[in-house]
Amino acid sequence: MSNTAKKLFTPVQLGPLELKHRVIMAPLTRSRSTQPGDIPSDLMLKYYTQRASDGGLIISEATSISTTGRGWYGAPGLYTDEQVRGWKRIVDAVHAKGGSMFSQLWHTGRSSNIETTGGTQPVSASVNPAYWNDTSHLVSAPNGWVQPSPHRALETAEIAGIVEDYRKAAERAKAAGFDGVELHSGNGYLPDQFLQDGSNKRADAYGGSIENRSRFLLEVVDAMVSVWGGDRVAVRIAPSGTWNGMSDSNPKAFFSYVAEQLNRFGLAYLHIIEPRVKGNVVIAEGQAPVAAQLLRTIFKGKIIAAGGFEPDTAEEVIEKGDADAVAFGRHFVSNPDLPKRIELGVPLNQYDRNTFYTFDAHGYIDYPFYEDRASA
């Protein structure tokens, strides 16, 4: 791999964070928390410590805001004091290496099973039996991969309670020492289920018009900002994303409206997943980062682009000005020292998909650093 990365290794400011480089660690579900309890584990401590870098930013894996919002067995949480203590060890270790860390807050909505929610029926914006009957949709549960359980639509009066769960999780993230919080509003999870009209068929103040379908997202962001201030809050969206059965009749217009509305908060950044990615698979190799390019003209703050980037294409999107930083996922899985490898232009370790969502150290904390390989 040649060393062509120049812009990636220039400073950038995201809210109050002054980063020394633009190689961001994307939020990556890895299923290694301690069970029961969704408690950040010793394995997670070593994993994040390995991947921390001086002046770099790590966005945590998606983190459940409540027991009823759980949708992935093995994912950590931020709804108990024990979880806060577990995360604090990790954040302190990242800080000790000169890095920063945001917590990504997560409610999976309909993308869950009662085995994972403790028997509570999953909730969504609206009811869609086609979703839970589609055998291509699988969720992680204690007994393995299973189809989602039938979900129900949230009552209007219940929505404020979900917003409050996000606010409480934001408070717990602050207690754990994180540098900020990111709302996971993409990939077909609860906020996305409210946003896109393929999943939102509501007839109340949270459905129908673009303004109404955006209401839940904006209320959650407002709650998170009330805890952190706008410049330490971020939002991740997936314009035109189809993962988890998502669709919208006019995604360009809709997500342009969402980006415009988010300007009011003075966010740390907007995190955009390109539609060429579906889950953890790139479905359109070579497709340009069209979502970041569009929303750059609308959103007034910093943009992090994500979705199938290689070091050369990351350099290109920053050079063109379509994004300010790039989040890498799969390459951070297999390269704990990814920023250094990109900066030096040295080969990257290949990742093994078979170990993405397993529960032990293999494929998690045993990928070699460049120095280890060079001296072998």
C-alpha positions, -999 to 999 in steps of 0.1 A, spaced: 0 0 0 15 33 -11 16 63 13 -7 88 -3 -25 99 28 -19 136 34 -52 152 43 -60 123 66 -31 133 89 -40 170 92 -57 183 124 -94 187 126 -117 201 153 -149 183 161 -168 204 186 -142 210 214 -121 181 204 -89 189 186 -79 158 167 -45 152 153 -57 130 124 -90 122 106 -89 84 108 -119 77 131 -128 43 146 -164 36 136 -189 21 160 -185 -17 157 -208 -42 174 -185 -71 185 -206 -90 211 -179 -92 238 -196 -77 269 -200 -97 301 -233 -116 303 -256 -113 320 -256 -76 326 -243 -61 293 -212 -50 313 -181 -38 294 -156 -66 299 -118 -70 303 -116 -81 267 -133 -48 257 -108 -29 278 -79 -44 259 -96 -41 225 -102 -4 228 -69 3 245 -51 -14 215 -70 9 191 -66 42 209 -42 67 193 -28 101 203 -52 127 190 -76 101 175 -113 96 181 -130 63 189 -168 60 186 -179 32 209 -199 2 197 -237 7 198 -247 7 234 -282 -1 247 -300 26 266 -324 3 284 -332 -34 288 -363 -30 265 -341 -13 239 -317 -43 237 -315 -61 204 -281 -77 202 -269 -103 226 -235 -95 239 -237 -57 232 -229 -35 262 -253 -11 279 -254 22 297 -284 18 320 -268 5 352 -241 18 375 -221 -14 369 -220 -6 332 -209 29 339 -180 16 359 -170 -8 332 -171 19 305 -151 43 328 -121 19 328 -122 18 290 -125 56 285 -98 62 311 -75 39 291 -83 57 258 -76 90 274 -43 77 288 -31 72 252 -41 107 242 -73 97 225 -109 108 227 -141 86 228 -178 92 221 -205 68 233 -230 57 206 -265 53 221 -288 26 207 -324 15 208 -330 -13 183 -367 -10 182 -383 -37 161 -350 -53 153 -350 -75 184 -364 -107 199 -381 -113 233 -352 -135 243 -330 -104 243 -355 -79 258 -362 -102 287 -397 -111 275 -408 -76 266 -424 -72 231 -402 -51 208 -416 -17 198 -414 4 166 -430 34 149 -457 12 133 -465 -25 130 -452 -43 99 -457 -81 100 -436 -84 68 -406 -75 88 -407 -103 113 -419 -128 87 -389 -121 64 -364 -149 70 -336 -127 58 -339 -106 89 -320 -121 118 -312 -107 152 -286 -119 178 -302 -136 208 -288 -158 237 -295 -189 217 -280 -177 184 -293 -159 153 -331 -158 153 -359 -140 135 -372 -108 151 -402 -112 174 -435 -96 164 -434 -59 174 -460 -34 184 -464 3 177 -455 27 204 -484 46 218 -480 84 215 -479 87 253 -450 62 255 -426 81 233 -416 106 260 -404 77 281 -381 65 253 -367 100 249 -361 101 287 -342 68 284 -319 84 259 -314 114 282 -305 91 312 -281 71 290 -264 104 280 -260 113 317 -245 79 324 -221 84 294 -210 116 311 -205 98 344 -183 73 326 -160 100 313 -168 99 276 -160 130 256 -195 131 240 -224 110 227 -236 99 193 -272 90 185 -274 59 163 -302 69 139 -294 46 110 -294 10 99 -331 4 106 -330 9 144 -357 28 163 -350 64 153 -346 53 117 -379 34 120 -396 67 128 -377 86 101 -384 65 69 -419 62 56 -414 25 47 -416 18 84 -435 48 97 -472 46 90 -484 66 120 -513 91 119 -503 111 149 -477 139 155 -449 114 148 -460 102 114 -470 113 79 -452 145 69 -415 150 68 -417 173 98 -437 147 119 -414 118 110 -384 138 121 -400 148 154 -388 117 174 -352 122 162 -351 159 171 -367 153 205 -340 127 213 -312 150 201 -326 178 222 -326 156 253 -290 146 247 -280 182 241 -297 191 274 -271 169 291 -240 176 270 -244 208 251 -247 207 213 -210 206 206 -205 172 223 -235 155 206 -234 138 172 -259 120 150 -254 90 127 -278 86 98 -280 63 68 -296 82 39 -312 57 14 -301 29 37 -320 -4 31 -305 -25 60 -331 -41 83 -359 -36 57 -357 1 55 -370 23 26 -383 58 20 -403 72 -9 -381 103 -12 -349 99 7 -330 128 -9 -356 153 1 -362 137 35 -326 135 47 -319 170 33 -346 182 57 -332 163 86 -297 177 80 -311 212 78 -330 207 111 -299 194 128 -281 226 121 -300 242 150 -281 222 176 -245 231 168 -235 194 168 -199 181 171 -205 163 137 -230 145 115 -220 109 108 -232 97 74 -233 60 63 -231 58 25 -259 38 8 -233 16 -9 -231 -3 24 -257 -27 37 -249 -38 73 -213 -49 73 -212 -56 35 -203 -33 7 -229 -38 -20 -217 -12 -45 -180 -13 -49 -166 19 -64 -197 40 -59 -188 75 -49 -199 89 -15 -231 104 -28 -248 110 6 -219 130 21 -216 150 -11 -253 160 -10 -255 168 27 -223 187 27 -242 215 9 -269 215 37 -253 207 70 -232 235 84 -210 215 107 -184 188 104 -192 156 86 -177 121 92 -183 98 62 -185 60 67 -191 30 46 -167 9 27 -138 34 26 -102 24 18 -73 47 27 -71 61 -8 -108 68 -12 -109 83 23 -81 107 13 -101 115 -18 -133 124 0 -115 147 23 -95 163 -5 -127 170 -24 -142 186 7 -172 162 10 -162 151 45 -140 163 73 -130 128 85 -136 92 77 -148 64 100 -132 30 93 -149 -2 105 -137 -35 92 -101 -23 89 -101 -12 126 -112 -47 134 -81 -63 120 -56 -34 125 -53 -21 160 -28 4 148 -47 15 117 -38 52 117 -1 44 119 -4 18 91 -22 43 68 3 70 76 33 48 69 16 33 38 23 -3 50 1 -34 44 -31 -39 63 -41 -71 81 -70 -89 65 -101 -92 87 -120 -124 93 -158 -120 92 -162 -153 110 -150 -137 142 -169 -104 140 -197 -114 164 -182 -143 184 -176 -141 222 -139 -147 228 -105 -132 223 -99 -148 189 -103 -123 161 -108 -96 187 -76 -87 205 -51 -110 187 -45 -91 154 -8 -81 152 5 -46 153 28 -36 125 59 -38 147 49 -73 157 47 -84 121 78 -66 110 99 -82 137 84 -117 132 
